Amino acid sequence: MRISWDKYDLLLKDNIAIEVKTSGYIQTWEQKKLSKITFGIAPTYGWDSKSNEYDSYQKRQSDIYVFCVHKHTEQKTINPLLIEQWDFYVIPTKLLDEKFGKQKTVSLSALVKAGAELCKYDSLRKRITELCETDKSNE
């Protein structure tokens, strides 16, 4: 179960903290054109639900980010429950920090240029683990 306002969205059994961000081309309101894909990546003061305290400095709280893009662009056939209408990009937080510093938002194209990897849904867990193991072995 996810704890609201916790430092990250998911914590795997092997202690990999994951932040999940979503965006899409089609919104629920009337649009004249498709939305630009952007994500919030601002460093934050992490909140610890156990101690009910905030960290004393801002940082990106997770080990890795998963950016989910609802890529479907046809209003008549849109269905966010269909996994094939989504793309998933993964990038270690360390790389986000190196490329974007304290930047608060980022476009999909900038993420890809910085090294975010397109990953199939059924391969996400494996790739997340691989990227985090590689990152820890390089420390």
Residue frames as a rotation matrix with the C-alpha (Angstrom) as fourth column:
MET 1
0.576 0.817 0.000 0.00
0.817 -0.576 0.000 0.00
0.000 0.000 -1.000 0.00
ARG 2
-0.297 -0.643 0.706 1.18
0.604 -0.699 -0.382 3.48
0.739 0.313 0.596 -0.83
ILE 3
-0.028 0.214 -0.976 1.36
0.900 -0.420 -0.118 6.06
-0.435 -0.882 -0.181 1.94
SER 4
0.710 0.357 0.607 0.05
0.611 -0.741 -0.278 9.44
0.350 0.568 -0.745 0.77
TRP 5
0.871 -0.390 0.298 2.73
-0.401 -0.916 -0.026 12.14
0.283 -0.097 -0.954 0.72
ASP 6
0.694 -0.690 0.205 5.52
0.312 0.545 0.778 9.63
-0.648 -0.476 0.594 1.33
LYS 7
-0.004 -0.840 -0.543 8.96
-0.326 -0.512 0.795 10.30
-0.945 0.180 -0.271 -0.20
TYR 8
-0.860 -0.275 -0.431 8.35
-0.500 0.277 0.821 8.05
-0.106 0.921 -0.375 -3.23
ASP 9
-0.003 0.950 -0.313 5.52
-0.979 0.062 0.196 6.17
0.206 0.307 0.929 -4.89
LEU 10
0.876 0.254 -0.411 6.71
-0.229 0.967 0.110 2.56
0.425 -0.002 0.905 -4.62
LEU 11
-0.010 -0.889 0.459 9.26
-0.988 0.080 0.134 0.65
-0.156 -0.452 -0.878 -2.58
LEU 12
0.384 0.079 -0.920 10.27
-0.486 0.864 -0.129 -2.74
0.785 0.497 0.370 -3.93
LYS 13
0.990 0.040 -0.133 11.17
0.078 0.630 0.773 -5.60
0.114 -0.776 0.620 -1.58
ASP 14
0.268 -0.963 -0.041 14.84
0.948 0.271 -0.166 -5.05
0.170 0.006 0.985 -2.42
ASN 15
0.222 -0.071 -0.972 14.57
0.625 -0.756 0.198 -1.43
-0.749 -0.651 -0.123 -1.16
ILE 16
-0.795 -0.332 0.507 14.46
0.605 -0.491 0.627 0.25
0.041 0.805 0.591 -4.56
ALA 17
-0.181 0.707 -0.684 12.45
0.357 -0.601 -0.715 3.46
-0.916 -0.374 -0.144 -4.22
ILE 18
-0.626 0.057 0.778 10.50
0.779 0.003 0.627 4.41
0.033 0.998 -0.047 -7.35
GLU 19
-0.432 0.519 -0.737 8.90
-0.139 -0.846 -0.514 7.71
-0.891 -0.120 0.438 -8.34
VAL 20
-0.421 0.406 0.811 6.16
0.869 0.437 0.233 7.39
-0.260 0.803 -0.537 -10.98
LYS 21
-0.521 0.245 -0.818 5.16
-0.231 -0.963 -0.142 10.35
-0.822 0.115 0.558 -13.15
THR 22
-0.218 0.516 0.829 2.42
0.842 0.529 -0.108 10.40
-0.494 0.674 -0.549 -15.79
SER 23
-0.435 0.173 -0.884 1.44
-0.402 -0.915 0.019 12.60
-0.805 0.364 0.468 -18.71
GLY 24
-0.200 0.409 0.890 -0.64
0.733 0.665 -0.141 12.29
-0.650 0.625 -0.433 -21.85
TYR 25
-0.945 -0.166 0.282 -1.46
0.325 -0.575 0.750 13.97
0.038 0.801 0.598 -25.13
ILE 26
-0.254 0.937 0.241 -5.23
0.146 -0.210 0.967 13.98
0.956 0.281 -0.083 -24.53
GLN 27
-0.992 -0.016 0.125 -6.83
-0.115 -0.291 -0.950 15.62
0.052 -0.957 0.287 -21.50
THR 28
-0.503 0.861 -0.073 -10.33
0.814 0.444 -0.374 15.40
-0.289 -0.248 -0.925 -20.05
TRP 29
0.077 0.508 -0.858 -11.09
0.104 -0.860 -0.500 19.00
-0.992 -0.051 -0.119 -21.04
GLU 30
0.898 0.310 0.314 -11.73
0.352 -0.074 -0.933 20.35
-0.266 0.948 -0.175 -24.54
GLN 31
-0.034 -0.979 -0.201 -8.49
0.266 -0.203 0.942 20.75
-0.963 -0.022 0.267 -26.50
LYS 32
0.771 0.178 -0.611 -7.59
-0.482 -0.465 -0.743 22.56
-0.416 0.867 -0.273 -29.71
LYS 33
0.285 -0.732 -0.619 -4.33
-0.622 0.350 -0.700 20.62
0.729 0.585 -0.355 -29.97
LEU 34
0.598 -0.141 -0.789 -2.59
0.453 0.871 0.188 17.76
0.661 -0.470 0.585 -28.24
SER 35
0.956 -0.260 0.135 -0.84
-0.254 -0.504 0.826 18.53
-0.146 -0.824 -0.548 -24.96
LYS 36
0.190 -0.968 -0.165 2.93
-0.583 0.024 -0.812 18.72
0.790 0.250 -0.560 -24.74
ILE 37
0.714 0.025 -0.699 4.38
0.394 0.812 0.431 15.92
0.578 -0.584 0.570 -22.64
THR 38
-0.177 -0.744 0.645 6.05
-0.444 -0.524 -0.727 17.34
0.878 -0.415 -0.237 -19.52
PHE 39
0.403 0.216 -0.889 6.69
0.587 0.685 0.432 16.04
0.702 -0.696 0.149 -16.02
GLY 40
0.731 -0.172 0.660 7.37
-0.566 -0.692 0.448 17.53
0.380 -0.701 -0.603 -12.60
ILE 41
0.453 -0.664 -0.595 10.82
0.517 0.739 -0.431 16.53
0.726 -0.113 0.679 -11.30
ALA 42
0.325 -0.324 0.889 11.43
-0.510 -0.851 -0.124 19.15
0.797 -0.413 -0.442 -8.61
PRO 43
-0.622 -0.548 -0.559 13.58
0.294 0.498 -0.816 18.15
0.725 -0.672 -0.149 -5.67
THR 44
0.413 0.852 0.321 11.49
-0.165 -0.277 0.947 18.06
0.896 -0.444 0.026 -2.46
TYR 45
-0.504 -0.368 0.782 11.78
-0.848 0.038 -0.529 17.93
0.165 -0.929 -0.331 1.29
GLY 46
-0.439 0.316 -0.841 11.04
-0.044 0.928 0.371 14.26
0.897 0.200 -0.394 1.88
TRP 47
0.034 0.546 0.837 8.45
-0.962 -0.208 0.175 13.42
0.269 -0.812 0.518 4.51
ASP 48
-0.844 -0.320 -0.429 8.89
-0.172 0.921 -0.349 10.37
0.507 -0.221 -0.833 6.71
SER 49
0.099 0.995 -0.004 5.50
-0.401 0.044 0.915 8.89
0.911 -0.089 0.403 7.59
LYS 50
0.227 -0.059 -0.972 6.96
0.673 0.731 0.113 6.97
0.704 -0.680 0.206 10.55
SER 51
-0.556 -0.524 -0.645 8.57
0.829 -0.407 -0.384 9.97
-0.061 -0.748 0.661 12.26
ASN 52
0.570 0.812 0.120 6.14
0.820 -0.556 -0.135 12.57
-0.043 0.176 -0.983 10.82
GLU 53
0.314 -0.560 -0.767 9.12
0.080 -0.789 0.609 14.79
-0.946 -0.253 -0.203 9.99
TYR 54
0.999 -0.040 0.002 10.51
-0.006 -0.202 -0.979 16.42
0.039 0.979 -0.202 6.86
ASP 55
0.271 -0.959 0.087 14.11
0.959 0.261 -0.113 16.16
0.086 0.114 0.990 5.68
SER 56
0.326 -0.230 -0.917 16.27
0.401 -0.845 0.355 19.23
-0.856 -0.484 -0.183 6.29
TYR 57
-0.539 -0.509 -0.671 17.28
-0.416 -0.531 0.738 19.58
-0.732 0.677 0.074 2.61
GLN 58
0.550 0.775 -0.310 15.66
-0.607 0.117 -0.786 19.16
-0.573 0.621 0.535 -0.79
LYS 59
-0.720 -0.691 -0.073 16.49
-0.531 0.479 0.699 16.28
-0.448 0.542 -0.711 -3.10
ARG 60
0.045 0.669 -0.741 14.85
-0.826 0.442 0.349 13.81
0.561 0.597 0.573 -5.44
GLN 61
0.121 0.111 0.986 13.72
-0.956 0.282 0.086 11.12
-0.269 -0.953 0.140 -3.04
SER 62
0.888 0.345 0.305 13.69
-0.266 0.924 -0.273 7.93
-0.376 0.162 0.912 -5.13
ASP 63
-0.093 -0.907 0.411 16.37
0.065 0.407 0.911 5.71
-0.994 0.111 0.022 -6.66
ILE 64
-0.902 -0.128 0.413 14.73
0.390 0.171 0.905 5.70
-0.187 0.977 -0.104 -10.08
TYR 65
-0.356 0.802 -0.479 11.93
-0.555 -0.594 -0.582 7.40
-0.752 0.059 0.657 -11.99
VAL 66
-0.630 0.316 0.709 9.37
0.697 0.634 0.337 5.78
-0.343 0.706 -0.619 -14.26
PHE 67
-0.635 0.411 -0.654 7.76
-0.485 -0.871 -0.076 8.22
-0.601 0.269 0.752 -16.68
CYS 68
-0.445 0.609 0.656 4.46
0.649 0.724 -0.233 6.93
-0.617 0.323 -0.718 -18.05
VAL 69
-0.792 0.139 -0.594 3.22
-0.445 -0.797 0.408 8.49
-0.417 0.588 0.694 -21.28
HIS 70
0.061 0.856 0.514 -0.34
0.368 0.460 -0.808 7.92
-0.928 0.238 -0.287 -22.40
LYS 71
-0.764 -0.620 -0.182 0.63
0.029 -0.315 0.949 8.08
-0.645 0.719 0.258 -26.07
HIS 72
-0.312 0.716 0.624 -2.81
0.922 0.387 0.017 7.53
-0.230 0.581 -0.781 -27.59
THR 73
-0.901 -0.120 -0.417 -3.99
0.050 -0.983 0.174 10.52
-0.431 0.136 0.892 -29.64
GLU 74
-0.688 0.726 0.006 -7.48
0.031 0.022 0.999 9.52
0.725 0.687 -0.038 -30.85
GLN 75
-0.694 0.457 0.556 -10.23
-0.720 -0.430 -0.545 10.86
-0.010 -0.779 0.627 -28.58
LYS 76
0.247 0.908 -0.337 -12.80
-0.905 0.340 0.254 8.34
0.346 0.243 0.906 -29.91
THR 77
0.595 -0.054 -0.802 -10.72
-0.002 0.998 -0.069 5.28
0.804 0.043 0.594 -28.99
ILE 78
-0.347 -0.766 0.541 -8.86
-0.586 -0.273 -0.763 6.48
0.732 -0.581 -0.354 -25.93
ASN 79
0.827 0.511 -0.235 -8.81
-0.116 0.564 0.817 4.01
0.550 -0.649 0.526 -23.04
PRO 80
0.140 -0.847 0.512 -6.20
-0.886 -0.338 -0.317 4.53
0.441 -0.410 -0.798 -20.33
LEU 81
0.458 0.065 0.887 -6.80
-0.635 0.722 0.275 0.97
-0.623 -0.689 0.372 -19.11
LEU 82
0.982 -0.154 0.107 -5.22
0.184 0.683 -0.707 -0.46
0.036 0.714 0.699 -22.28
ILE 83
0.464 -0.875 -0.140 -1.53
0.240 -0.029 0.970 -0.99
-0.853 -0.484 0.197 -21.61
GLU 84
-0.075 -0.502 0.862 -0.73
0.967 0.174 0.186 -0.76
-0.243 0.847 0.472 -25.34
GLN 85
0.672 0.346 0.655 -1.75
0.520 -0.850 -0.084 2.92
0.527 0.397 -0.751 -25.24
TRP 86
0.936 -0.352 0.003 1.15
-0.213 -0.561 0.800 3.67
-0.280 -0.749 -0.600 -22.88
ASP 87
0.375 -0.918 -0.128 4.92
0.170 0.203 -0.964 4.09
0.911 0.340 0.232 -23.17
PHE 88
0.975 -0.130 -0.180 7.21
0.177 -0.034 0.984 3.77
-0.134 -0.991 -0.010 -20.15
TYR 89
0.383 -0.889 0.252 10.60
-0.048 -0.291 -0.955 5.44
0.922 0.354 -0.154 -19.74
VAL 90
0.879 -0.159 -0.449 13.03
0.476 0.248 0.844 4.69
-0.023 -0.956 0.294 -16.92
ILE 91
0.253 -0.837 0.486 15.95
0.039 -0.493 -0.869 6.74
0.967 0.239 -0.092 -15.69
PRO 92
-0.015 -0.331 -0.943 18.02
0.950 0.290 -0.117 6.55
0.312 -0.898 0.310 -12.50
THR 93
0.889 0.390 -0.239 17.58
0.455 -0.810 0.371 9.54
-0.048 -0.439 -0.897 -10.21
LYS 94
0.149 -0.926 -0.347 21.34
0.454 -0.248 0.856 10.06
-0.879 -0.285 0.383 -10.17
LEU 95
-0.571 -0.323 0.754 21.23
0.816 -0.121 0.566 10.72
-0.092 0.938 0.333 -13.92
LEU 96
0.470 0.784 0.406 18.30
0.749 -0.597 0.288 13.15
0.468 0.169 -0.867 -13.50
ASP 97
0.760 -0.224 -0.610 20.31
0.383 -0.605 0.698 15.01
-0.526 -0.764 -0.374 -10.88
GLU 98
-0.282 -0.956 0.078 23.39
0.575 -0.103 0.812 15.19
-0.768 0.274 0.579 -13.14
LYS 99
-0.572 0.063 0.818 21.48
0.802 -0.167 0.574 16.36
0.173 0.984 0.045 -16.22
PHE 100
0.074 0.790 0.608 18.82
0.512 -0.554 0.657 18.61
0.856 0.263 -0.446 -14.67
GLY 101
-0.849 -0.507 0.147 20.07
0.149 -0.498 -0.854 19.79
0.507 -0.703 0.499 -11.27
LYS 102
-0.789 0.551 -0.273 17.31
0.226 -0.155 -0.962 21.59
-0.572 -0.820 -0.002 -9.40
GLN 103
-0.851 0.479 -0.215 15.12
-0.410 -0.352 0.842 21.94
0.327 0.805 0.496 -12.49
LYS 104
-0.556 0.712 0.429 11.41
-0.525 0.100 -0.845 21.59
-0.645 -0.695 0.318 -11.65
THR 105
0.603 0.769 0.210 9.93
-0.264 0.441 -0.858 20.32
-0.752 0.462 0.470 -14.92
VAL 106
-0.609 -0.792 -0.041 11.21
-0.355 0.225 0.907 18.43
-0.710 0.567 -0.419 -17.94
SER 107
0.275 0.657 -0.702 9.91
-0.944 0.047 -0.326 17.54
-0.181 0.753 0.633 -21.39
LEU 108
0.815 0.068 0.576 9.80
-0.022 0.996 -0.086 14.01
-0.580 0.058 0.813 -22.73
SER 109
0.852 -0.512 0.108 12.29
0.165 0.067 -0.984 14.88
0.497 0.856 0.142 -25.46
ALA 110
0.235 -0.786 0.572 14.77
-0.808 -0.485 -0.335 16.24
0.541 -0.383 -0.749 -22.89
LEU 111
0.451 -0.014 0.892 14.40
-0.683 0.638 0.356 13.07
-0.574 -0.770 0.278 -20.82
VAL 112
0.938 -0.077 0.338 15.14
0.258 0.806 -0.532 10.87
-0.232 0.586 0.776 -23.81
LYS 113
0.626 -0.741 0.241 18.13
-0.151 -0.418 -0.896 13.04
0.765 0.525 -0.374 -24.74
ALA 114
0.177 -0.537 0.825 19.39
-0.963 -0.267 0.033 12.68
0.202 -0.800 -0.565 -21.15
GLY 115
-0.759 -0.583 -0.290 19.23
-0.550 0.813 -0.193 8.89
0.349 0.013 -0.937 -21.32
ALA 116
-0.160 0.779 0.607 15.73
-0.713 0.334 -0.617 7.84
-0.683 -0.531 0.502 -20.26
GLU 117
-0.964 -0.252 -0.084 15.11
-0.249 0.747 0.616 4.38
-0.093 0.615 -0.783 -21.73
LEU 118
0.005 0.956 -0.292 11.89
-0.960 0.087 0.268 3.28
0.282 0.279 0.918 -23.38
CYS 119
-0.927 -0.302 0.221 10.86
-0.366 0.853 -0.371 0.06
-0.077 -0.425 -0.902 -21.64
LYS 120
-0.340 0.829 -0.445 8.01
-0.151 0.419 0.895 -2.38
0.928 0.371 -0.017 -22.27
TYR 121
0.286 0.568 0.771 5.58
-0.843 -0.232 0.484 -2.69
0.455 -0.789 0.413 -19.38
ASP 122
0.973 0.181 -0.142 6.32
-0.110 0.907 0.406 -6.37
0.202 -0.379 0.903 -18.80
SER 123
0.273 -0.947 -0.170 10.06
0.681 0.315 -0.661 -5.62
0.680 0.065 0.731 -18.59
LEU 124
0.473 -0.046 0.880 9.86
-0.307 -0.945 0.116 -2.69
0.826 -0.325 -0.461 -16.16
ARG 125
0.949 -0.073 0.305 10.64
-0.283 0.220 0.933 -4.59
-0.135 -0.973 0.189 -12.96
LYS 126
0.621 -0.750 0.227 13.67
0.755 0.651 0.084 -6.31
-0.211 0.120 0.970 -14.47
ARG 127
0.179 -0.568 0.803 15.06
0.621 -0.568 -0.540 -3.12
0.763 0.596 0.251 -16.04
ILE 128
0.704 0.116 0.700 14.52
-0.393 -0.758 0.521 -1.08
0.591 -0.642 -0.488 -12.88
THR 129
0.915 -0.365 0.172 16.47
0.048 0.524 0.850 -3.66
-0.400 -0.770 0.497 -10.89
GLU 130
0.412 -0.791 0.452 19.26
0.908 0.318 -0.272 -3.78
0.071 0.523 0.850 -13.48
LEU 131
0.290 -0.272 0.918 19.63
0.249 -0.904 -0.347 0.01
0.924 0.329 -0.194 -13.59
CYS 132
0.799 0.053 0.600 19.69
-0.519 -0.445 0.730 0.31
0.306 -0.894 -0.328 -9.80
GLU 133
0.817 -0.559 0.143 22.22
0.392 0.719 0.573 -2.52
-0.424 -0.412 0.807 -9.43
THR 134
0.258 -0.715 0.649 24.46
0.854 -0.145 -0.500 -0.88
0.452 0.683 0.573 -12.03
ASP 135
0.470 0.001 0.883 24.09
-0.127 -0.990 0.068 2.48
0.874 -0.144 -0.465 -10.32
LYS 136
0.929 -0.083 0.360 25.02
-0.358 0.037 0.933 1.04
-0.091 -0.996 0.004 -6.89
SER 137
0.641 -0.734 0.223 28.03
0.700 0.679 0.223 -0.83
-0.315 0.014 0.949 -8.28
ASN 138
0.193 -0.555 0.809 29.34
0.678 -0.521 -0.519 2.44
0.710 0.648 0.276 -9.76
GLU 139
0.896 0.194 0.399 29.29
-0.120 -0.760 0.639 4.28
0.427 -0.620 -0.658 -6.41
